[in-house]
Amino acid sequence: MVCLGNICRSPLAEGILKSKLPINRFIVDSAGTANYHVGSHPDKRSIAVGKKYGIDISNLKGRQFSIQDFDDFDYIYVMDESNYENVISLARNQNDENKVKFILNEVYPNQNFDVPDPYYVGEQGFENVYKMLDEACTIIADSLV
């Protein structure tokens, strides 16, 4: 799961997907394309909306996406066009590129819709993002198990 700073959308997506999969069969992680929040916990509003739905992401820490992620993961879900472009720019080959997908394409195939960054929007923005990610992660989990 990849967003810009790895404190709002991607840690929430990580927590949601983890909650829907058997923990011993899958590795779910998140990262940011920028290094602004490396080592930081998720935004308190992401933590709060996750907690509201029984998901605890308070122990996660921000990290930056790296080329190694192409080797470590089968799927790389990005939150928006900018994240997509930044991740694709690091791809070494077509196999790497094929792993990168817009997360909302799980709900709206081939539309490349963005998950809006709720950072400057307020509490309702985080609630809206949670609902979008929950729907997409349900589809992802159903396809994997």
Secondary structure, 3 states (H helix, E strand, C coil): CEECCCCCHHHHHHHHHHHHCCCCCCCCCCEECCCCCCCCCCCHHHHHHHHHCCCCCCCCCCCECCCHHHHHCCCEEECCHHHHHHHHCCCCCHHHHHCEEEHHHHCCCCCCCCCCCCCCCCHHHHHHHHHHHHHHHHHHHHHHC
